[in-house]
């Protein structure tokens, strides 16, 4: 299960339901995917087929919506 947290432009931001416990979010683009840590700071964890400029844009989106992502994480993973 991979619930969508939100969509922004051509990006889909989502969680995988049964993955590691450290807070993070996945991003799907037309050409690839990325994973960003949310805490202690927003940071790129992994990516495939996404350029640096696009990764920077995605990171800024995540930074601007980190509170929303954190709330969604705690709702989806209440024991974390």
C-alpha positions, 0 to 999 in steps of 0.5 A, spaced: 500 500 500 502 506 498 497 512 500 498 519 496 500 524 501 499 530 496 500 531 489 504 538 486 505 539 479 507 533 476 509 530 482 506 525 487 508 524 494 507 518 498 508 513 503 510 505 503 506 502 508 511 497 510 517 500 510 523 503 515 520 507 521 525 513 520 520 519 517 521 519 510 517 521 503 517 518 496 516 522 490 514 519 483 515 523 477 514 522 470 521 519 469 523 517 476 523 516 483 526 519 489 526 518 497 527 524 502 528 524 509 524 528 513 527 528 520 532 531 523 532 535 516 529 534 509 535 530 505 535 526 499 536 519 501 535 515 494 533 517 487 533 514 480 532 518 473 531 525 476 536 531 475 539 535 480 535 541 478 528 537 479 531 534 485 532 541 488 525 543 486 522 537 489 526 538 496 524 545 496 516 543 495 518 538 501 521 543 505 515 548 504 510 542 506 514 538 511 509 540 517 503 537 513 508 531 511 509 530 518 502 530 520 500 525 515 506 520 517 503 520 524 496 519 522 498 513 517 503 510 522 500 512 529 505 508 533 511 511 530 
